[in-house]
Amino acid sequence: MLNVIVTDPPRADLAEVDKLAEYGVATVHEAIGRNGYLGPAIRPNQQGTRIAGIALTVLCWPGDNLMIHAAVEQARPGDIMVITTTSPSTDGAFGELLATSLTARGVRGLVMGAGLRDTQELRDMGFPAWTAHVSAQGTVKETPGSVNVPVTLGGQLIRPGDAIVADDDGVCVVPRLDVARAVTASAARTAKEDANRKRLAEGVLGLDMYNLRPKLAKVEYITYAEYAKRAGEGAS
């Protein structure tokens, strides 16, 4: 692989990216066609935090966080650092000290496929992180990798400059050129859900609101006594 640090990747418009944080991961994921979700393995270290930002990507070797340190120099305000490894790794590659450095650069959070440590300290300092593992075992700083190159995490391709949305439900990536469309689609989905929420609060059943009854055409409604009889059980 190329060992490179790309200093000027194209970036999504931060003002547009900020709007995605208003909607959250589930809404954005659904609004863009059920795409971009990094899956249930990438989980939050904290609760009650929702952020959006621009991907600063890092590719490390397993058990080695040299390139995370290199990436700090490339960080800009509004970034979210996205870290992957060349092969699976559970080692604790990121902790409080790196978070302190990133906070000073205006980085909003971390998404990582490897291990996180200093979890309580990160919560105390308000630095949000979403990772696949938690591990007290640290790493070395030896092997060159890459910064600001396309990476894959949770089955999703993430390019530097893409938008990242993260909250209690997980993480979603939105391609840089699709951010404006995602904002519009998310707003429309939210308006539709607001209308549906009002109807459900008024007592309308989801079966009727979503026209689901035809899908139950082969389902028979019966009493418990009839169910027990057919199932060969005695009613009790």
MDAnalysis code that builds the backbone (N, CA, C; Angstrom):
import MDAnalysis as mda
import numpy as np

u = mda.Universe.empty(708, n_residues=236, atom_resindex=np.repeat(np.arange(236), 3), trajectory=True)
u.add_TopologyAttr("name", ["N", "CA", "C"] * 236)
u.add_TopologyAttr("resid", np.arange(1, 237))
u.add_TopologyAttr("resname", ["MET", "LEU", "ASN", "VAL", "ILE", "VAL", "THR", "ASP", "PRO", "PRO", "ARG", "ALA", "ASP", "LEU", "ALA", "GLU", "VAL", "ASP", "LYS", "LEU", "ALA", "GLU", "TYR", "GLY", "VAL", "ALA", "THR", "VAL", "HIS", "GLU", "ALA", "ILE", "GLY", "ARG", "ASN", "GLY", "TYR", "LEU", "GLY", "PRO", "ALA", "ILE", "ARG", "PRO", "ASN", "GLN", "GLN", "GLY", "THR", "ARG", "ILE", "ALA", "GLY", "ILE", "ALA", "LEU", "THR", "VAL", "LEU", "CYS", "TRP", "PRO", "GLY", "ASP", "ASN", "LEU", "MET", "ILE", "HIS", "ALA", "ALA", "VAL", "GLU", "GLN", "ALA", "ARG", "PRO", "GLY", "ASP", "ILE", "MET", "VAL", "ILE", "THR", "THR", "THR", "SER", "PRO", "SER", "THR", "ASP", "GLY", "ALA", "PHE", "GLY", "GLU", "LEU", "LEU", "ALA", "THR", "SER", "LEU", "THR", "ALA", "ARG", "GLY", "VAL", "ARG", "GLY", "LEU", "VAL", "MET", "GLY", "ALA", "GLY", "LEU", "ARG", "ASP", "THR", "GLN", "GLU", "LEU", "ARG", "ASP", "MET", "GLY", "PHE", "PRO", "ALA", "TRP", "THR", "ALA", "HIS", "VAL", "SER", "ALA", "GLN", "GLY", "THR", "VAL", "LYS", "GLU", "THR", "PRO", "GLY", "SER", "VAL", "ASN", "VAL", "PRO", "VAL", "THR", "LEU", "GLY", "GLY", "GLN", "LEU", "ILE", "ARG", "PRO", "GLY", "ASP", "ALA", "ILE", "VAL", "ALA", "ASP", "ASP", "ASP", "GLY", "VAL", "CYS", "VAL", "VAL", "PRO", "ARG", "LEU", "ASP", "VAL", "ALA", "ARG", "ALA", "VAL", "THR", "ALA", "SER", "ALA", "ALA", "ARG", "THR", "ALA", "LYS", "GLU", "ASP", "ALA", "ASN", "ARG", "LYS", "ARG", "LEU", "ALA", "GLU", "GLY", "VAL", "LEU", "GLY", "LEU", "ASP", "MET", "TYR", "ASN", "LEU", "ARG", "PRO", "LYS", "LEU", "ALA", "LYS", "VAL", "GLU", "TYR", "ILE", "THR", "TYR", "ALA", "GLU", "TYR", "ALA", "LYS", "ARG", "ALA", "GLY", "GLU", "GLY", "ALA", "SER"])
u.atoms.positions = np.array([
    [0.842, -1.190, 0.000],
    [0.000, 0.000, 0.000],
    [0.886, 1.252, 0.000],
    [0.308, 2.389, -0.399],
    [1.022, 3.651, -0.367],
    [1.085, 4.167, 1.066],
    [2.263, 4.575, 1.492],
    [2.403, 5.243, 2.781],
    [2.432, 6.740, 2.516],
    [1.270, 7.389, 2.651],
    [1.143, 8.793, 2.280],
    [0.334, 9.543, 3.323],
    [0.570, 10.836, 3.397],
    [-0.268, 11.756, 4.156],
    [-0.758, 12.808, 3.173],
    [-2.035, 12.754, 2.846],
    [-2.624, 13.703, 1.898],
    [-3.045, 14.942, 2.681],
    [-2.519, 16.082, 2.282],
    [-2.693, 17.290, 3.092],
    [-3.902, 18.142, 2.716],
    [-4.476, 17.910, 1.529],
    [-5.538, 18.810, 1.072],
    [-6.670, 18.074, 0.349],
    [-7.268, 17.049, 0.967],
    [-8.373, 16.365, 0.291],
    [-9.581, 17.286, 0.174],
    [-10.401, 17.104, -0.867],
    [-11.643, 17.895, -0.959],
    [-12.549, 17.561, 0.229],
    [-13.261, 18.563, 0.715],
    [-14.056, 18.411, 1.934],
    [-15.499, 18.826, 1.683],
    [-16.403, 18.149, 2.350],
    [-17.798, 18.568, 2.334],
    [-17.925, 19.949, 2.969],
    [-18.983, 20.655, 2.610],
    [-19.250, 21.960, 3.207],
    [-19.682, 21.776, 4.659],
    [-18.923, 22.346, 5.590],
    [-19.177, 22.101, 7.010],
    [-20.534, 22.630, 7.454],
    [-20.966, 23.735, 6.874],
    [-22.276, 24.272, 7.249],
    [-23.391, 23.299, 6.889],
    [-23.266, 22.629, 5.752],
    [-24.255, 21.623, 5.365],
    [-24.139, 20.380, 6.250],
    [-22.911, 19.981, 6.540],
    [-22.696, 18.816, 7.405],
    [-23.319, 19.048, 8.772],
    [-23.179, 20.252, 9.307],
    [-23.742, 20.561, 10.618],
    [-25.248, 20.326, 10.658],
    [-25.924, 20.550, 9.540],
    [-27.374, 20.356, 9.492],
    [-27.754, 18.890, 9.692],
    [-26.864, 17.977, 9.286],
    [-27.177, 16.553, 9.432],
    [-27.284, 16.147, 10.889],
    [-26.548, 16.828, 11.762],
    [-26.601, 16.492, 13.186],
    [-27.993, 16.716, 13.765],
    [-28.790, 17.567, 13.132],
    [-30.142, 17.819, 13.622],
    [-31.028, 16.581, 13.473],
    [-30.677, 15.692, 12.546],
    [-31.554, 14.573, 12.214],
    [-31.116, 13.255, 12.832],
    [-29.831, 13.026, 12.980],
    [-29.354, 11.801, 13.591],
    [-29.173, 10.664, 12.612],
    [-28.541, 9.609, 13.114],
    [-28.101, 8.508, 12.262],
    [-29.257, 7.754, 11.624],
    [-30.263, 7.384, 12.410],
    [-31.357, 6.576, 11.864],
    [-32.076, 7.316, 10.736],
    [-32.370, 8.581, 10.957],
    [-33.085, 9.359, 9.946],
    [-32.237, 9.553, 8.696],
    [-30.975, 9.916, 8.863],
    [-30.103, 10.128, 7.701],
    [-29.932, 8.833, 6.922],
    [-29.676, 7.746, 7.626],
    [-29.501, 6.438, 6.980],
    [-30.721, 6.065, 6.145],
    [-31.911, 6.238, 6.713],
    [-33.129, 5.911, 5.974],
    [-33.344, 6.883, 4.819],
    [-33.061, 8.169, 5.065],
    [-33.332, 9.192, 4.061],
    [-32.479, 9.029, 2.813],
    [-31.277, 8.482, 2.951],
    [-30.395, 8.325, 1.777],
    [-30.484, 6.917, 1.189],
    [-31.611, 6.255, 1.459],
    [-31.840, 4.958, 0.828],
    [-31.304, 3.784, 1.612],
    [-31.295, 3.925, 2.954],
    [-30.800, 2.869, 3.839],
    [-29.332, 2.550, 3.537],
    [-28.564, 3.581, 3.307],
    [-27.146, 3.443, 3.001],
    [-26.295, 4.080, 4.097],
    [-24.995, 3.746, 4.088],
    [-24.023, 4.457, 4.894],
    [-23.838, 4.017, 6.326],
    [-24.710, 3.160, 6.835],
    [-24.633, 2.750, 8.248],
    [-23.452, 1.808, 8.456],
    [-22.623, 2.082, 9.472],
    [-21.428, 1.285, 9.731],
    [-21.713, 0.008, 10.511],
    [-22.944, -0.228, 10.887],
    [-23.318, -1.479, 11.520],
    [-23.264, -1.438, 13.042],
    [-23.833, -2.462, 13.681],
    [-23.964, -2.470, 15.137],
    [-22.669, -2.716, 15.895],
    [-21.596, -3.102, 15.205],
    [-20.331, -3.371, 15.902],
    [-19.619, -2.088, 16.321],
    [-19.933, -0.981, 15.676],
    [-19.325, 0.309, 16.032],
    [-20.256, 0.996, 17.030],
    [-19.836, 1.013, 18.304],
    [-20.751, 1.421, 19.381],
    [-20.203, 2.629, 20.147],
    [-21.104, 3.440, 20.705],
    [-20.664, 4.651, 21.401],
    [-20.071, 4.357, 22.776],
    [-19.075, 5.143, 23.139],
    [-18.483, 5.076, 24.473],
    [-19.313, 5.857, 25.474],
    [-20.224, 6.689, 25.011],
    [-21.033, 7.558, 25.845],
    [-22.487, 7.466, 25.398],
    [-23.366, 8.116, 26.124],
    [-24.772, 8.176, 25.747],
    [-25.205, 9.638, 25.710],
    [-26.177, 9.909, 24.838],
    [-26.749, 11.243, 24.784],
    [-25.968, 12.244, 23.957],
    [-25.075, 11.768, 23.085],
    [-24.280, 12.672, 22.245],
    [-24.595, 12.427, 20.780],
    [-24.835, 13.501, 20.060],
    [-25.051, 13.423, 18.614],
    [-24.159, 14.455, 17.941],
    [-23.346, 13.998, 16.998],
    [-22.437, 14.908, 16.304],
    [-22.464, 14.621, 14.808],
    [-22.019, 15.600, 14.049],
    [-21.722, 15.421, 12.633],
    [-20.426, 16.174, 12.358],
    [-19.666, 15.688, 11.399],
    [-18.401, 16.328, 11.074],
    [-17.833, 15.754, 9.796],
    [-16.624, 16.168, 9.497],
    [-15.968, 15.786, 8.244],
    [-14.888, 14.745, 8.521],
    [-14.885, 13.683, 7.728],
    [-13.992, 12.550, 7.960],
    [-12.531, 12.908, 7.723],
    [-11.723, 12.694, 8.753],
    [-10.263, 12.691, 8.659],
    [-9.853, 11.233, 8.804],
    [-9.460, 10.588, 7.728],
    [-9.250, 9.147, 7.737],
    [-7.801, 8.789, 8.058],
    [-7.659, 7.670, 8.790],
    [-6.339, 7.192, 9.198],
    [-6.280, 5.685, 8.984],
    [-5.239, 5.218, 8.334],
    [-5.010, 3.789, 8.142],
    [-3.741, 3.391, 8.891],
    [-3.915, 2.540, 9.920],
    [-2.804, 2.099, 10.776],
    [-2.548, 0.603, 10.589],
    [-1.372, 0.188, 10.996],
    [-1.114, -1.228, 11.139],
    [-1.668, -1.700, 12.487],
    [-2.045, -2.965, 12.611],
    [-2.599, -3.445, 13.877],
    [-1.598, -3.298, 15.013],
    [-2.095, -2.875, 16.166],
    [-1.228, -2.722, 17.327],
    [-0.264, -1.567, 17.229],
    [-0.552, -0.603, 16.342],
    [0.377, 0.502, 16.092],
    [-0.426, 1.776, 15.851],
    [-0.130, 2.845, 16.611],
    [-0.900, 4.074, 16.439],
    [-0.046, 5.250, 15.939],
    [1.072, 4.946, 15.281],
    [1.937, 5.995, 14.761],
    [1.167, 6.982, 13.889],
    [0.319, 6.465, 13.002],
    [-0.335, 7.332, 12.035],
    [-1.441, 8.173, 12.663],
    [-1.945, 7.763, 13.826],
    [-2.897, 8.630, 14.527],
    [-2.197, 9.903, 14.960],
    [-0.993, 9.747, 15.487],
    [-0.215, 10.920, 15.876],
    [0.089, 11.795, 14.657],
    [0.398, 11.161, 13.530],
    [0.666, 11.922, 12.310],
    [-0.578, 12.653, 11.828],
    [-1.736, 12.039, 12.031],
    [-2.982, 12.625, 11.539],
    [-3.396, 13.859, 12.324],
    [-2.984, 13.938, 13.577],
    [-3.360, 15.095, 14.394],
    [-2.930, 16.391, 13.714],
    [-1.774, 16.368, 13.087],
    [-1.263, 17.567, 12.423],
    [-2.167, 18.015, 11.277],
    [-2.906, 17.062, 10.685],
    [-3.766, 17.373, 9.546],
    [-5.190, 17.751, 9.960],
    [-5.489, 17.672, 11.240],
    [-6.855, 17.885, 11.717],
    [-7.274, 19.344, 11.597],
    [-8.546, 19.524, 11.264],
    [-9.134, 20.855, 11.182],
    [-10.379, 20.913, 12.071],
    [-10.780, 22.102, 12.481],
    [-12.026, 22.221, 13.253],
    [-13.206, 21.637, 12.483],
    [-14.007, 20.858, 13.178],
    [-15.157, 20.217, 12.542],
    [-14.897, 18.809, 12.057],
    [-13.648, 18.339, 12.160],
    [-13.330, 16.975, 11.730],
    [-13.815, 15.939, 12.728],
    [-14.036, 14.737, 12.222],
    [-14.193, 13.526, 13.026],
    [-13.146, 12.544, 12.529],
    [-12.278, 12.088, 13.412],
    [-11.224, 11.167, 13.000],
    [-11.803, 9.758, 12.824],
    [-11.514, 9.151, 11.691],
    [-11.973, 7.798, 11.372],
    [-10.743, 6.914, 11.210],
    [-10.588, 5.921, 12.088],
    [-9.372, 5.109, 12.135],
    [-9.687, 3.665, 11.771],
    [-8.926, 3.109, 10.832],
    [-9.018, 1.692, 10.509],
    [-7.621, 1.091, 10.558],
    [-7.569, -0.232, 10.526],
    [-6.286, -0.940, 10.531],
    [-6.205, -1.871, 9.331],
    [-4.991, -2.204, 8.933],
    [-4.794, -3.019, 7.737],
    [-5.285, -4.447, 7.912],
    [-5.389, -4.894, 9.152],
    [-6.003, -6.174, 9.485],
    [-6.631, -6.020, 10.863],
    [-7.526, -6.936, 11.263],
    [-8.250, -6.741, 12.515],
    [-7.336, -6.526, 13.714],
    [-7.730, -5.582, 14.580],
    [-6.950, -5.269, 15.767],
    [-7.885, -4.830, 16.885],
    [-7.662, -5.353, 18.073],
    [-8.459, -4.953, 19.231],
    [-7.675, -4.093, 20.209],
    [-6.404, -3.865, 19.959],
    [-5.558, -3.126, 20.897],
    [-6.067, -1.702, 21.105],
    [-5.824, -1.186, 22.313],
    [-6.260, 0.154, 22.648],
    [-5.371, 1.207, 22.005],
    [-5.730, 1.628, 20.808],
    [-4.884, 2.529, 20.018],
    [-5.135, 3.997, 20.327],
    [-6.189, 4.305, 21.070],
    [-6.580, 5.697, 21.287],
    [-7.049, 5.874, 22.718],
    [-6.600, 6.983, 23.337],
    [-7.001, 7.267, 24.704],
    [-7.025, 8.747, 24.999],
    [-6.966, 9.068, 26.278],
    [-7.157, 10.435, 26.752],
    [-6.159, 11.432, 26.177],
    [-4.887, 11.055, 26.087],
    [-3.882, 12.015, 25.632],
    [-4.094, 12.406, 24.176],
    [-4.386, 11.430, 23.327],
    [-4.674, 11.758, 21.934],
    [-5.954, 12.587, 21.830],
    [-6.933, 12.275, 22.650],
    [-8.169, 13.064, 22.637],
    [-7.906, 14.504, 23.030],
    [-7.014, 14.705, 23.992],
    [-6.648, 16.058, 24.403],
    [-6.032, 16.824, 23.242],
    [-5.161, 16.161, 22.493],
    [-4.518, 16.774, 21.344],
    [-5.523, 17.113, 20.254],
    [-6.461, 16.195, 19.996],
    [-7.459, 16.444, 18.962],
    [-8.431, 17.548, 19.363],
    [-8.787, 17.589, 20.633],
    [-9.682, 18.638, 21.107],
    [-9.071, 20.014, 20.868],
    [-7.773, 20.129, 21.078],
    [-7.087, 21.395, 20.850],
    [-7.129, 21.811, 19.385],
    [-7.330, 20.842, 18.483],
    [-7.393, 21.125, 17.046],
    [-8.823, 21.310, 16.550],
    [-9.805, 21.190, 17.450],
    [-11.194, 21.378, 17.054],
    [-11.871, 20.143, 16.518],
    [-11.266, 18.968, 16.730],
    [-11.868, 17.710, 16.273],
    [-13.047, 17.354, 17.171],
    [-14.133, 16.893, 16.563],
    [-15.382, 16.687, 17.285],
    [-15.538, 15.298, 17.884],
    [-14.792, 14.324, 17.403],
    [-14.959, 12.977, 17.926],
    [-14.156, 11.970, 17.132],
    [-14.388, 10.701, 17.463],
    [-13.606, 9.594, 16.916],
    [-14.515, 8.446, 16.516],
    [-14.196, 7.831, 15.369],
    [-14.832, 6.579, 14.942],
    [-13.695, 5.622, 14.618],
    [-13.722, 4.410, 15.186],
    [-12.556, 3.531, 15.052],
    [-12.952, 2.060, 15.068],
    [-12.283, 1.290, 14.228],
    [-12.528, -0.138, 14.192],
    [-11.680, -0.927, 15.153],
    [-10.726, -0.270, 15.823],
    [-9.843, -0.950, 16.773],
    [-10.310, -0.677, 18.201],
    [-9.362, -0.723, 19.160],
    [-9.719, -0.630, 20.562],
    [-9.551, 0.763, 21.147],
    [-10.403, 1.079, 22.103],
    [-10.382, 2.347, 22.820],
    [-10.008, 2.082, 24.271],
    [-9.260, 3.001, 24.888],
    [-9.019, 2.910, 26.323],
    [-9.182, 4.294, 26.952],
    [-9.025, 4.366, 28.265],
    [-9.315, 5.602, 29.005],
    [-10.771, 6.015, 28.788],
    [-11.645, 5.042, 28.800],
    [-13.038, 5.322, 28.439],
    [-13.719, 6.291, 29.401],
    [-13.480, 6.137, 30.695],
    [-14.097, 7.054, 31.654],
    [-13.535, 8.457, 31.507],
    [-12.215, 8.555, 31.320],
    [-11.598, 9.860, 31.135],
    [-12.155, 10.566, 29.894],
    [-12.401, 9.812, 28.835],
    [-12.972, 10.402, 27.628],
    [-14.384, 10.912, 27.888],
    [-15.158, 10.150, 28.647],
    [-16.498, 10.628, 28.997],
    [-16.422, 11.878, 29.857],
    [-15.503, 11.885, 30.813],
    [-15.372, 13.032, 31.713],
    [-14.990, 14.308, 30.955],
    [-14.151, 14.166, 29.936],
    [-13.713, 15.347, 29.192],
    [-14.645, 15.699, 28.041],
    [-15.670, 14.866, 27.830],
    [-16.657, 15.158, 26.802],
    [-16.185, 14.921, 25.388],
    [-15.225, 14.007, 25.226],
    [-14.761, 13.671, 23.875],
    [-15.464, 12.389, 23.435],
    [-16.378, 12.471, 22.465],
    [-17.166, 11.294, 22.075],
    [-16.394, 10.352, 21.162],
    [-16.630, 9.061, 21.346],
    [-15.939, 8.052, 20.539],
    [-16.879, 6.892, 20.261],
    [-16.776, 6.364, 19.061],
    [-17.524, 5.172, 18.650],
    [-16.501, 4.158, 18.156],
    [-16.434, 2.986, 18.778],
    [-15.399, 2.019, 18.444],
    [-15.951, 0.599, 18.444],
    [-15.156, -0.295, 17.862],
    [-15.538, -1.705, 17.830],
    [-15.110, -2.447, 19.089],
    [-14.095, -1.927, 19.803],
    [-13.551, -2.640, 20.953],
    [-13.132, -1.662, 22.038],
    [-13.040, -2.182, 23.252],
    [-12.427, -1.479, 24.376],
    [-11.310, -2.376, 24.890],
    [-10.112, -1.812, 25.053],
    [-8.981, -2.622, 25.495],
    [-7.957, -1.754, 26.216],
    [-7.524, -2.233, 27.390],
    [-6.474, -1.535, 28.132],
    [-5.105, -1.733, 27.500],
    [-4.971, -2.737, 26.658],
    [-3.666, -3.020, 26.050],
    [-3.332, -1.982, 24.999],
    [-2.215, -1.298, 25.170],
    [-1.832, -0.230, 24.271],
    [-1.123, -0.700, 23.019],
    [-0.551, 0.244, 22.305],
    [0.074, -0.041, 21.015],
    [1.494, 0.524, 20.975],
    [2.204, 0.186, 19.916],
    [3.515, 0.784, 19.648],
    [3.342, 1.914, 18.644],
    [4.435, 2.610, 18.354],
    [4.434, 3.712, 17.391],
    [5.607, 3.484, 16.443],
    [5.432, 2.570, 15.499],
    [6.568, 2.127, 14.695],
    [6.343, 2.162, 13.189],
    [5.174, 1.734, 12.720],
    [5.023, 1.389, 11.307],
    [4.222, 2.434, 10.537],
    [4.779, 2.969, 9.465],
    [4.047, 3.963, 8.664],
    [2.788, 3.386, 8.037],
    [1.777, 4.213, 7.971],
    [0.538, 3.894, 7.266],
    [0.152, 5.080, 6.406],
    [-1.121, 5.471, 6.460],
    [-1.573, 6.566, 5.601],
    [-2.594, 7.438, 6.324],
    [-2.698, 8.676, 5.872],
    [-3.676, 9.637, 6.384],
    [-4.386, 10.284, 5.201],
    [-5.694, 10.441, 5.344],
    [-6.535, 11.067, 4.317],
    [-6.523, 10.294, 3.013],
    [-6.723, 8.972, 3.151],
    [-6.939, 8.103, 1.992],
    [-8.270, 7.375, 2.207],
    [-8.887, 6.841, 1.163],
    [-10.121, 6.087, 1.349],
    [-9.888, 4.860, 2.243],
    [-10.819, 4.609, 3.159],
    [-10.739, 3.454, 4.044],
    [-12.095, 2.762, 4.069],
    [-12.107, 1.552, 4.580],
    [-13.353, 0.792, 4.720],
    [-13.554, 0.446, 6.179],
    [-14.746, 0.721, 6.686],
    [-15.089, 0.403, 8.072],
    [-16.556, 0.011, 8.130],
    [-16.834, -1.114, 8.767],
    [-18.217, -1.574, 8.859],
    [-18.847, -1.831, 7.510],
    [-18.027, -2.218, 6.548],
    [-18.541, -2.498, 5.215],
    [-18.815, -1.264, 4.369],
    [-18.466, -0.083, 4.872],
    [-18.719, 1.154, 4.147],
    [-17.412, 1.808, 3.711],
    [-17.389, 2.318, 2.503],
    [-16.251, 3.080, 2.016],
    [-16.350, 4.505, 2.542],
    [-15.302, 4.962, 3.191],
    [-15.268, 6.317, 3.740],
    [-14.083, 7.047, 3.115],
    [-14.367, 8.129, 2.443],
    [-13.317, 8.936, 1.841],
    [-13.033, 10.154, 2.715],
    [-11.797, 10.617, 2.737],
    [-11.537, 11.851, 3.470],
    [-12.411, 12.972, 2.912],
    [-12.995, 13.757, 3.809],
    [-13.875, 14.834, 3.372],
    [-15.339, 14.459, 3.335],
    [-15.667, 13.166, 3.472],
    [-17.070, 12.753, 3.570],
    [-17.664, 13.240, 4.891],
    [-18.983, 13.210, 4.974],
    [-19.670, 13.582, 6.212],
    [-19.882, 12.354, 7.080],
    [-19.684, 12.530, 8.362],
    [-19.930, 11.485, 9.346],
    [-21.011, 11.980, 10.315],
    [-21.991, 11.148, 10.579],
    [-23.020, 11.433, 11.579],
    [-22.957, 10.317, 12.612],
    [-22.970, 10.665, 13.888],
    [-22.838, 9.655, 14.937],
    [-23.691, 10.032, 16.140],
    [-24.368, 9.034, 16.704],
    [-25.162, 9.248, 17.916],
    [-25.325, 7.918, 18.640],
    [-26.291, 7.826, 19.535],
    [-26.475, 6.605, 20.318],
    [-26.809, 5.394, 19.454],
    [-27.326, 5.623, 18.246],
    [-27.707, 4.521, 17.363],
    [-26.555, 3.997, 16.524],
    [-25.415, 4.682, 16.524],
    [-24.277, 4.230, 15.739],
    [-23.701, 5.339, 14.886],
    [-23.194, 4.954, 13.707],
    [-22.479, 5.890, 12.835],
    [-22.936, 5.695, 11.394],
    [-23.066, 6.800, 10.674],
    [-23.434, 6.761, 9.260],
    [-22.494, 7.681, 8.483],
    [-22.094, 7.261, 7.298],
    [-21.276, 8.095, 6.425],
    [-22.119, 8.561, 5.246],
    [-21.948, 9.823, 4.880],
    [-22.616, 10.394, 3.713],
    [-21.534, 10.900, 2.763],
    [-21.481, 10.419, 1.525],
    [-20.464, 10.898, 0.591],
    [-20.483, 12.418, 0.458],
    [-19.322, 12.979, 0.300],
    [-19.146, 14.432, 0.270],
    [-20.104, 15.126, -0.698],
    [-20.249, 14.573, -1.886],
    [-21.072, 15.218, -2.904],
    [-22.563, 15.008, -2.681],
    [-22.928, 14.166, -1.725],
    [-24.341, 13.881, -1.476],
    [-24.879, 14.570, -0.230],
    [-24.074, 15.394, 0.426],
    [-24.490, 15.957, 1.715],
    [-25.726, 16.849, 1.570],
    [-25.741, 17.749, 0.595],
    [-26.884, 18.645, 0.433],
    [-28.161, 17.853, 0.176],
    [-28.066, 16.832, -0.671],
    [-29.237, 15.985, -0.941],
    [-29.674, 15.260, 0.313],
    [-28.716, 14.813, 1.116],
    [-29.048, 14.109, 2.354],
    [-29.765, 15.026, 3.338],
    [-29.359, 16.284, 3.393],
    [-30.036, 17.244, 4.276],
    [-31.488, 17.420, 3.847],
    [-31.707, 17.601, 2.553],
    [-33.073, 17.778, 2.050],
    [-33.929, 16.547, 2.303],
    [-33.370, 15.375, 2.020],
    [-34.113, 14.129, 2.212],
    [-34.402, 13.880, 3.686],
    [-33.462, 14.216, 4.560],
    [-33.660, 14.025, 5.994],
    [-34.743, 14.957, 6.529],
    [-34.771, 16.194, 6.031],
    [-35.814, 17.135, 6.439],
    [-37.190, 16.635, 6.024],
    [-37.277, 16.097, 4.796],
    [-38.561, 15.572, 4.320],
    [-38.997, 14.368, 5.136],
    [-38.057, 13.498, 5.467],
    [-38.403, 12.321, 6.265],
    [-38.849, 12.734, 7.671],
    [-38.181, 13.714, 8.237],
    [-38.561, 14.177, 9.565],
    [-39.965, 14.767, 9.560],
    [-40.301, 15.550, 8.536],
    [-41.643, 16.128, 8.440],
    [-42.696, 15.029, 8.334],
    [-42.398, 13.994, 7.564],
    [-43.339, 12.880, 7.425],
    [-43.509, 12.148, 8.750],
    [-42.404, 11.918, 9.468],
    [-42.490, 11.223, 10.747],
    [-43.225, 12.068, 11.790],
    [-43.067, 13.380, 11.730],
    [-43.802, 14.246, 12.650],
    [-45.301, 14.109, 12.433],
    [-45.711, 14.067, 11.171],
    [-47.136, 13.897, 10.862],
    [-47.627, 12.533, 11.326],
    [-46.830, 11.496, 11.097],
    [-47.225, 10.149, 11.529],
    [-47.286, 10.051, 13.050],
    [-46.353, 10.696, 13.710],
    [-46.337, 10.683, 15.176],
    [-47.624, 11.292, 15.740],
    [-48.071, 12.376, 15.121],
    [-49.308, 13.026, 15.564],
    [-50.493, 12.090, 15.415],
    [-50.561, 11.386, 14.285],
    [-51.680, 10.462, 14.057],
    [-51.632, 9.293, 15.029],
    [-50.446, 8.756, 15.288],
    [-50.328, 7.650, 16.247],
    [-50.725, 8.093, 17.644],
    [-50.354, 9.332, 18.008],
    [-50.735, 9.860, 19.322],
    [-52.242, 10.024, 19.437],
    [-52.911, 10.217, 18.302],
    [-54.374, 10.348, 18.300],
    [-55.073, 9.002, 18.325],
    [-54.295, 7.918, 18.270],
    [-54.876, 6.583, 18.375],
    [-54.963, 5.810, 17.082],
    [-54.539, 6.397, 15.980],
    [-54.535, 5.660, 14.714],
    [-53.533, 4.514, 14.811],
    [-53.920, 3.336, 14.333],
    [-53.039, 2.174, 14.370],
    [-52.057, 2.183, 13.203],
    [-50.842, 1.724, 13.484],
    [-49.871, 1.594, 12.418],
    [-50.361, 0.674, 11.307],
    [-51.124, -0.328, 11.668],
    [-51.688, -1.243, 10.667],
    [-52.496, -0.498, 9.616],
    [-53.208, 0.535, 10.048],
    [-54.042, 1.300, 9.111],
    [-53.253, 2.439, 8.472],
    [-52.430, 3.115, 9.258],
    [-51.699, 4.257, 8.726],
    [-50.740, 3.837, 7.607],
    [-50.115, 2.677, 7.792],
    [-49.171, 2.178, 6.799],
    [-49.793, 1.191, 5.816],
    [-51.118, 1.034, 5.888],
    [-51.848, 0.123, 4.997],
    [-51.249, -1.286, 5.030],
    [-51.095, -1.808, 6.249],
    [-50.473, -3.115, 6.430],
    [-51.477, -4.264, 6.467],
    [-52.753, -3.963, 6.597],
    [-53.731, -5.052, 6.739],
    [-53.744, -6.017, 5.556],
    [-53.581, -5.562, 4.325],
    [-53.541, -6.528, 3.216],
    [-52.423, -7.561, 3.367],
    [-51.364, -7.203, 4.049],
    [-50.268, -8.149, 4.238],
    [-50.611, -9.226, 5.261],
    [-51.697, -9.020, 5.982],
    [-52.155, -10.014, 6.958],
    [-53.306, -10.860, 6.412],
    [-53.490, -10.819, 5.095],
    [-54.635, -11.503, 4.490],
    [-54.643, -12.999, 4.796],
    [-53.475, -13.610, 4.968],
    [-53.394, -15.043, 5.223],
    [-53.299, -15.365, 6.719],
    [-53.465, -14.340, 7.535],
    [-53.437, -14.536, 8.986],
    [-54.868, -14.570, 9.498],
    [-55.201, -15.611, 10.255],
    [-56.552, -15.791, 10.765],
    [-56.630, -15.329, 12.226],
    [-57.622, -14.530, 12.529],
    [-57.874, -14.103, 13.904],
    [-58.775, -15.140, 14.568],
    [-58.317, -15.723, 15.683],
    [-59.100, -16.731, 16.394],
    [-59.050, -16.482, 17.895],
    [-59.962, -17.088, 18.620],
    [-59.970, -16.967, 20.074],
    [-58.906, -17.881, 20.679],
    [-58.612, -17.654, 21.958],
    [-57.641, -18.502, 22.627],
    [-58.127, -19.942, 22.699],
    [-59.414, -20.131, 22.960],
    [-59.953, -21.489, 23.054],
    [-59.770, -22.240, 21.742],
    [-60.014, -21.564, 20.641],
    [-59.834, -22.198, 19.339],
    [-58.351, -22.494, 19.082],
    [-57.481, -21.560, 19.483],
    [-56.029, -21.785, 19.327],
    [-55.594, -23.005, 20.117],
    [-56.073, -23.121, 21.370],
    [-55.690, -24.257, 22.216],
    [-56.199, -25.562, 21.616],
    [-57.362, -25.534, 21.067],
    [-57.939, -26.733, 20.459],
    [-57.120, -27.178, 19.259],
    [-56.768, -26.237, 18.407],
    [-56.003, -26.590, 17.216],
    [-54.582, -27.023, 17.543],
    [-54.037, -26.462, 18.592],
    [-52.683, -26.787, 18.972],
    [-52.598, -28.061, 19.812],
    [-53.735, -28.641, 20.085],
    [-53.748, -29.865, 20.870],
    [-53.492, -29.637, 22.338],
    [-53.821, -28.443, 22.822],
    [-53.614, -28.142, 24.231],
    [-54.958, -27.927, 24.884],
    [-55.021, -28.174, 26.159],
    [-56.238, -27.881, 26.906],
    [-56.220, -26.435, 27.360],
    [-57.325, -25.753, 27.188],
    [-57.402, -24.372, 27.665],
    [-57.314, -24.364, 29.174],
    [-56.531, -23.438, 29.715],
    [-56.401, -23.350, 31.164],
    [-56.738, -21.964, 31.637],
])
